[in-house]
Amino acid sequence: MLRFLTAIILVGSAFSCAFAESIIKPIISEASVSLPRSKMVTIEDTETARKYTLFVQLPKSYNTSPSKDYPVIYTTDAPYSFPIIVGSMRMPVNVGQMEEAVIVGLSYSLESKGVESRVRDYTPAIANSWKLETGLAAEYLSFIRRDVLTFIESTYRVDANRRTFIGHSLGGLFGGYVLMQSPETFSNYVLVSPSVWFNDDYLLTLEMAETQSPKRVYIGVGSLETPEFGEGQDMVAGSKALASKIIAKADQNITLQLHVIGGASHATVFPTVAIQGIDWILGTPR
């Protein structure tokens, strides 16, 4: 009997180990993760010869609707903003609550580190107190108007009259600069926690150029983006000041919304403001 029980225990133990191993041991299979209908292309600034990467996603219906032109979204800081926008639009588009759009992520120059490229390209004035190069926003804007828009609009079926800009932090500062100096570059602007504080509120000293067509401007900022909650700058005050300037100086072509997102910090505010701004612009009536 003892030998029988021992045999049963040994068999049971072997079965348990084999069963456990079959559950715990993963099936090993590796593949790159990619976003559907998306790719990266590199284009050259025809004035400076710098090379920039663009992230591009086409709508699901793009190939089956050959006669349709789509609205187009341009977002700065592509490595983090592009996948957020692509992912956050997926459900509202799929359930018919948002229009499809071509999404273009504006990444950094290949010759520079990301932080160097964004600080140089997104800032509209030279700030001598900064260690990194600043103040080439006008040059970068020329590159976008001359090379990026031309490439996208000659390569893909997009509606040039329905361009939306999205930028966060220094990207939002750049968007505010474009709105002030060259508002017709885009039809809509989503400015997320714009760095209005840069170079002693330089952006607020600019005069707004006259607009020729209707514009929608959506400004969003987190309620925690103040020194009281550990932020170095008062982004809430800056966003409100920018909104007030736009309202005071703008003509009847500009419609503006300002939202303070409760409980959001500078690091977490982007996804909420981006999708809410896109919904305000491309959302379908419901």
C-alpha positions as a printed NumPy array, in Angstrom:
array([[  0.   ,   0.   ,   0.   ],
       [  2.799,   2.377,   0.92 ],
       [  4.482,   1.761,  -2.444],
       [  1.141,   2.369,  -4.204],
       [  0.552,   5.653,  -2.389],
       [  4.111,   6.749,  -3.105],
       [  3.637,   5.998,  -6.792],
       [  0.384,   7.967,  -6.856],
       [  2.08 ,  10.952,  -5.193],
       [  4.994,  10.858,  -7.608],
       [  2.723,  10.616, -10.641],
       [  0.526,  13.4  ,  -9.271],
       [  3.522,  15.593,  -8.577],
       [  4.892,  15.032, -12.067],
       [  1.481,  15.837, -13.598],
       [  1.14 ,  18.969, -11.44 ],
       [  4.599,  20.181, -12.44 ],
       [  3.926,  19.518, -16.108],
       [  0.527,  21.224, -15.9  ],
       [  1.975,  24.2  , -14.041],
       [  4.79 ,  24.471, -16.562],
       [  2.301,  24.426, -19.422],
       [  0.479,  27.351, -17.826],
       [  3.428,  29.411, -16.618],
       [  5.801,  28.917, -19.512],
       [  4.882,  31.519, -22.152],
       [  4.628,  30.831, -25.811],
       [  7.552,  32.874, -27.065],
       [  6.795,  34.957, -30.107],
       [  8.145,  38.425, -30.814],
       [  7.04 ,  40.995, -33.347],
       [  7.317,  44.736, -33.65 ],
       [  4.351,  46.764, -32.472],
       [  3.08 ,  49.171, -35.108],
       [  0.124,  51.463, -35.589],
       [ -2.242,  50.521, -38.423],
       [ -1.949,  52.413, -41.715],
       [  0.99 ,  54.394, -40.342],
       [  4.505,  55.071, -41.54 ],
       [  7.442,  57.406, -41.097],
       [  8.901,  59.481, -43.905],
       [ 11.875,  61.816, -43.919],
       [ 11.847,  65.118, -45.779],
       [ 14.432,  67.85 , -46.116],
       [ 14.151,  71.514, -45.301],
       [ 14.961,  73.019, -48.68 ],
       [ 16.479,  76.116, -47.061],
       [ 18.559,  74.702, -44.183],
       [ 19.079,  71.127, -45.513],
       [ 18.012,  69.757, -42.122],
       [ 16.143,  66.472, -42.348],
       [ 12.959,  65.912, -40.372],
       [ 10.89 ,  62.794, -39.779],
       [  7.127,  62.893, -40.289],
       [  4.774,  60.287, -38.829],
       [  1.72 ,  59.752, -41.043],
       [ -1.459,  57.745, -40.465],
       [ -4.153,  57.412, -43.123],
       [ -7.848,  56.894, -42.267],
       [ -9.398,  53.436, -42.427],
       [-11.573,  54.42 , -45.401],
       [ -8.735,  56.079, -47.335],
       [ -8.279,  53.342, -49.949],
       [-11.977,  52.611, -50.374],
       [-13.006,  56.264, -50.789],
       [-10.718,  57.457, -53.595],
       [-12.691,  60.619, -54.276],
       [-12.687,  61.861, -50.676],
       [-10.377,  64.543, -49.274],
       [ -9.788,  64.364, -45.507],
       [ -9.163,  66.931, -42.809],
       [ -5.571,  66.789, -41.606],
       [ -4.123,  67.067, -38.096],
       [ -0.54 ,  68.218, -37.514],
       [  0.934,  67.567, -34.072],
       [  4.331,  68.58 , -32.707],
       [  6.558,  66.296, -30.599],
       [  5.505,  63.33 , -32.716],
       [  7.228,  60.527, -30.752],
       [  4.79 ,  60.961, -27.861],
       [  1.873,  62.944, -29.28 ],
       [  1.262,  60.955, -32.469],
       [  0.408,  57.579, -30.843],
       [ -1.756,  59.332, -28.239],
       [ -3.82 ,  61.087, -30.895],
       [ -4.056,  57.997, -33.077],
       [ -5.227,  55.882, -30.135],
       [ -7.63 ,  58.405, -28.648],
       [ -9.396,  58.998, -31.978],
       [ -9.931,  55.304, -32.665],
       [-13.14 ,  54.776, -30.674],
       [-14.987,  58.035, -31.466],
       [-14.233,  57.53 , -35.158],
       [-15.318,  53.879, -35.071],
       [-18.655,  54.7  , -33.416],
       [-19.351,  57.578, -35.793],
       [-18.847,  60.403, -33.304],
       [-15.813,  61.92 , -35.035],
       [-14.665,  62.471, -38.587],
       [-11.742,  60.512, -39.94 ],
       [ -8.572,  62.509, -40.56 ],
       [ -5.065,  62.14 , -41.852],
       [ -2.756,  62.511, -38.841],
       [  0.746,  63.943, -39.288],
       [  3.292,  63.922, -36.48 ],
       [  6.033,  66.541, -36.723],
       [  9.169,  64.99 , -35.27 ],
       [ 12.634,  66.418, -34.712],
       [ 15.56 ,  67.053, -37.025],
       [ 17.8  ,  64.039, -37.513],
       [ 20.913,  66.144, -36.994],
       [ 19.933,  67.129, -33.444],
       [ 18.861,  65.572, -30.191],
       [ 15.121,  65.825, -29.696],
       [ 15.338,  68.401, -26.929],
       [ 17.763,  70.517, -28.966],
       [ 15.532,  70.433, -32.028],
       [ 12.322,  71.302, -30.171],
       [ 13.853,  74.141, -28.14 ],
       [ 15.471,  75.632, -31.241],
       [ 12.459,  75.213, -33.545],
       [  9.523,  75.911, -31.221],
       [ 10.76 ,  79.119, -29.538],
       [  9.995,  82.462, -31.206],
       [ 12.78 ,  84.569, -29.703],
       [ 16.393,  84.243, -28.576],
       [ 16.579,  83.691, -24.819],
       [ 20.147,  84.377, -23.714],
       [ 19.599,  82.662, -20.371],
       [ 19.016,  79.29 , -22.045],
       [ 21.93 ,  76.933, -22.659],
       [ 20.317,  75.436, -25.754],
       [ 19.841,  77.359, -29.003],
       [ 16.543,  79.247, -29.121],
       [ 14.602,  81.525, -31.399],
       [ 14.214,  79.788, -34.765],
       [ 10.422,  79.421, -34.773],
       [ 10.112,  81.703, -37.807],
       [ 12.536,  79.494, -39.736],
       [ 10.719,  76.346, -38.655],
       [  7.359,  77.841, -39.62 ],
       [  8.753,  78.585, -43.084],
       [  9.83 ,  74.939, -43.358],
       [  6.337,  73.765, -42.435],
       [  4.625,  76.1  , -44.889],
       [  7.1  ,  75.562, -47.718],
       [  8.026,  71.879, -47.41 ],
       [  5.768,  69.973, -44.992],
       [  2.402,  71.244, -46.199],
       [  3.499,  70.967, -49.815],
       [  4.649,  67.377, -49.34 ],
       [  1.538,  66.245, -47.456],
       [ -0.907,  67.967, -49.794],
       [  0.792,  66.691, -52.942],
       [  1.12 ,  63.128, -51.612],
       [ -2.163,  62.492, -49.785],
       [ -5.792,  63.445, -50.315],
       [ -6.181,  66.1  , -47.658],
       [ -8.321,  69.211, -47.518],
       [ -5.95 ,  72.196, -47.357],
       [ -8.777,  74.282, -45.906],
       [ -9.163,  71.965, -42.905],
       [ -5.765,  71.847, -41.239],
       [ -5.622,  71.474, -37.449],
       [ -2.51 ,  72.202, -35.369],
       [ -1.918,  70.561, -31.98 ],
       [  0.998,  71.464, -29.725],
       [  1.881,  70.925, -26.072],
       [  4.132,  73.064, -23.866],
       [  6.802,  74.543, -26.167],
       [  4.759,  73.058, -29.003],
       [  1.805,  75.081, -27.711],
       [  4.023,  78.159, -27.585],
       [  4.912,  77.569, -31.226],
       [  1.238,  77.153, -32.1  ],
       [  0.434,  80.448, -30.4  ],
       [  3.219,  82.093, -32.377],
       [  1.84 ,  80.714, -35.658],
       [ -1.647,  81.938, -34.741],
       [ -0.295,  85.415, -34.049],
       [  2.022,  85.748, -37.021],
       [  0.585,  83.516, -39.733],
       [ -2.947,  82.483, -38.727],
       [ -3.904,  81.21 , -42.185],
       [ -1.351,  78.39 , -41.916],
       [ -3.983,  76.324, -40.071],
       [ -7.742,  76.414, -39.766],
       [ -7.817,  75.257, -36.139],
       [ -5.427,  75.412, -33.204],
       [ -5.35 ,  73.154, -30.133],
       [ -2.87 ,  74.671, -27.672],
       [ -2.129,  72.427, -24.694],
       [ -0.47 ,  74.172, -21.736],
       [  1.335,  76.632, -24.   ],
       [  4.611,  77.909, -22.54 ],
       [  3.481,  81.53 , -22.573],
       [  6.068,  82.281, -19.852],
       [  8.971,  81.772, -22.283],
       [ 11.346,  84.751, -22.42 ],
       [  9.263,  86.927, -20.084],
       [  5.932,  86.299, -21.834],
       [  7.337,  87.222, -25.216],
       [  4.325,  85.722, -26.992],
       [  2.006,  88.245, -25.361],
       [  3.98 ,  91.137, -26.834],
       [  3.208,  90.106, -30.4  ],
       [  0.47 ,  91.72 , -32.436],
       [ -2.057,  89.407, -34.038],
       [ -2.156,  89.313, -37.794],
       [ -5.54 ,  89.684, -39.446],
       [ -7.336,  86.445, -40.243],
       [ -8.959,  85.79 , -43.603],
       [-11.1  ,  82.766, -42.721],
       [-12.819,  81.26 , -39.655],
       [-10.53 ,  79.795, -36.989],
       [-11.234,  77.653, -33.961],
       [ -8.812,  77.95 , -31.057],
       [ -8.967,  75.491, -28.161],
       [ -6.696,  76.178, -25.184],
       [ -6.451,  73.633, -22.385],
       [ -4.336,  73.546, -19.231],
       [ -4.216,  71.414, -16.091],
       [ -5.473,  72.853, -12.806],
       [ -2.272,  71.639, -11.103],
       [  0.03 ,  73.546, -13.446],
       [  0.932,  76.233, -10.935],
       [  3.837,  76.778,  -8.496],
       [  1.424,  75.923,  -5.673],
       [  1.421,  72.325,  -6.916],
       [  5.129,  72.105,  -7.682],
       [  5.225,  73.409, -11.258],
       [  7.977,  75.856, -12.071],
       [  5.692,  78.177, -14.015],
       [  2.085,  79.278, -13.662],
       [  0.737,  77.694, -16.834],
       [ -2.859,  78.404, -15.824],
       [ -2.258,  82.138, -15.621],
       [ -0.319,  82.049, -18.879],
       [ -3.075,  80.203, -20.733],
       [ -5.712,  82.605, -19.437],
       [ -3.59 ,  85.604, -20.441],
       [ -3.144,  84.207, -23.944],
       [ -6.865,  83.539, -24.28 ],
       [ -7.641,  87.094, -23.131],
       [ -5.205,  88.56 , -25.654],
       [ -6.663,  86.528, -28.507],
       [-10.213,  87.516, -27.583],
       [ -9.286,  91.194, -27.204],
       [ -7.313,  91.436, -30.43 ],
       [ -9.037,  88.913, -32.657],
       [-11.694,  89.665, -35.207],
       [-14.989,  87.876, -35.689],
       [-13.272,  85.01 , -37.497],
       [-11.887,  83.465, -34.3  ],
       [-13.946,  81.27 , -31.976],
       [-12.111,  80.386, -28.77 ],
       [-12.615,  77.937, -25.922],
       [-10.485,  77.8  , -22.77 ],
       [-10.668,  74.818, -20.413],
       [ -8.884,  74.176, -17.141],
       [ -8.714,  70.397, -16.644],
       [ -9.253,  69.484, -12.995],
       [ -6.572,  67.324, -11.404],
       [ -4.257,  67.394, -14.438],
       [ -0.575,  68.288, -14.252],
       [  1.766,  69.381, -17.028],
       [  2.827,  65.777, -17.507],
       [ -0.699,  64.331, -17.731],
       [ -2.843,  67.005, -19.365],
       [ -2.036,  66.368, -23.033],
       [ -4.249,  63.323, -23.814],
       [ -7.383,  64.94 , -22.362],
       [ -6.985,  68.329, -24.028],
       [ -5.919,  66.837, -27.354],
       [ -8.955,  64.58 , -27.77 ],
       [-11.39 ,  67.177, -26.392],
       [-10.003,  69.769, -28.784],
       [-10.222,  67.377, -31.728],
       [-13.78 ,  66.48 , -30.748],
       [-14.735,  70.16 , -30.684],
       [-13.317,  70.522, -34.203],
       [-14.108,  67.177, -35.869],
       [-16.838,  65.743, -33.662],
       [-20.097,  64.876, -35.393],
       [-23.437,  66.3  , -34.141],
       [-24.992,  64.182, -31.407]])
